Amino acid sequence: MTSDIHSQKILILDFGSQYTQLIARRVREAHVYCELHPFDMELAEIRRFAPNGIILSGGPKSVYEDGAPSVAGELFELGVPVLGICYGMQLMSRHFGGEVIPAGKREFGHADLLAVGQPGILFHNFYVEGKSTVWMSHGDHVSRVPAGFEVAAATANAPVCAIQDVGRNLYGVQFHPEVNHTPRGELLLDTFVRTICGCSGQWTPGRIIDDAVERIRRQVGSDRVILGLSGGVDSSVAAALIHRAIGNQLTCVFVDNGLLRLGEGDQVMATFGENLGVKVIRVDAEERFLSALAGESDPEKKRKIIGGLFVDIFDEESNRIEGANWLAQGTIYPDVIESAGAKSGKAHNIKSHHNVGGLPDHMNLKLLEPLRELFKDEVRAIGEELGLPRQMVWRHPFPGPGLGVRILGEVKKEYADILRRADAIYIEELYASGHYDKISQAFAVFLPVKSVGVMGDGRTYEYVVALRAVETKDFMTAGWYPMPYEDLARISGRIINEVKGVNRVVYDISSKPPATIEWE
């Protein structure tokens, strides 16, 4: 039976925009459930999904090209409101007989949007004195509006920047309301899903927890569940949520691979074992991981070694837990989307994902993934609601292989110990200076190269540590964080003075793309 929090929902059809996940996140921020599916989702599936409204995303193609992505025309006859964004608006216009042509001037970046005619329901909260700032990213535009539609907004370069057919609840915008660069964009999307589509906002942390607890109890019954606890946000929230549902039927296995942050193992045990009463088995496996990694410098091979050994150790410990029928994982919605993209051949494999691989078939366990519908920010909100420490819930992302991919080249205990201490100083200073919560991800990287330095009256020949800090909303693109010089100087001074073996600190000012956020 469909639970209440899923009874009202929005369907987002993806035409390949880099911003599509942001659309979904904005809908969720309006407390409405939504799902993201490929543009070629079968009409029969759409009918079964029974959305309250449909959003067509942007995309990199031109609607007039041969083989351009499209949808079945019957989609517009389903009787549910449709909002087309960028490519989605052009697709809707062309379907109803409008004309789309290459723009005389491509439009990327901020633009001033002006209201045309009466704003209508969708735009009534959007304008301030008849205008608004929006973010544009398009090379084509609608040159002739289809019959039945009216122009709702324009910019200097796009005389048709928004269209509407209020009678049929069909709307289109050339700009991107989902991005932060469109300051009032979230109001427009909120109006679409709440006012036009009639969704009442049932998707809230408290309701999500209640629904998940009920589903976990129904799925698991009296069975036992095991979970690989890493100390990261996803596995931590999954553990807290499952524990709330079934108590001591859950056993967590925490594999300390020697590649964690400073004091992290003890913190995990204190939070879950002592404060929440979760049953946690801690495995000290530092020597096994370091031995397995000895002599290996290739980043992808290091990831495979760390992931494979984790599976082996988890398997060993799981066999000691009698009666376990379920394996719980902290899989979240972006993992599901990205895995689907990889399987369809539409995504490039930049790095192995931390959830790639899975456990051996011989374990014969059923899978429990209570977070698989949630974005990271929703997971964090639920973690706070469950009583996890804020510093744990809002901690920056940490890779599955841990420091193994923040030590460039071969991994050695000496390197890991140096990096742990340097990273701890860096993060401590970011908290103290108020930068931590403004940064999306910050960490130190160990470079296995030595440089000449001077300490006191003596010459030194020691290692280099790089500092990384980025700002991003979706982790698909990221800009380097403009750290004030005085803060960098203080952090560098502390690391060089307090961490034996380091005499040089550098700051990474590379954006993604072309660089990635992690160095390996």
Secondary structure, DSSP 4 states (H G I P E B T S, - for coil): ---GGGTSEEEEEE-S-TTHHHHHHHHHHTT-EEEEEETT--HHHHHHH--SEEEE---SS-TTSTT-----GGGGGSSS-EEEETHHHHHHHHHTT-EEEEEEEEEEEEEEEEE-S--HHHHTTT-BTTEEEEEEEEEEEEEEPPTT-EEEEE-SS-S-SEEEEGGGTEEEESS-TTSTTSTTHHHHHHIIIIIIS-------HHHHHHHHHHHHHHHHTT-EEEEE--SSHHHHHHHHHHHHHHGGGEEEEEEE-S-SPTTHHHHHIIIIIIIS--EEEEEE-HHHHHHHHTT---HHHHHHHHHHHHHHHHHHHHHTSTTEEEEE----HHHHHHHHHHHTT-S--SS--TT-S---GGG--EEE-TTTT--HHHHHHHHHHTT--HHHHTPPP--TTGGGGTB-SS--HHHHHHHHHHHHHHHHHHHHHT-GGG-SEEEEEEEEEEEEEEETTEEEEEEEEEEEEEE-SSSSSBEE----HHHHHHHHHHHHHHSTTEEEEEE----BTTS-SS--
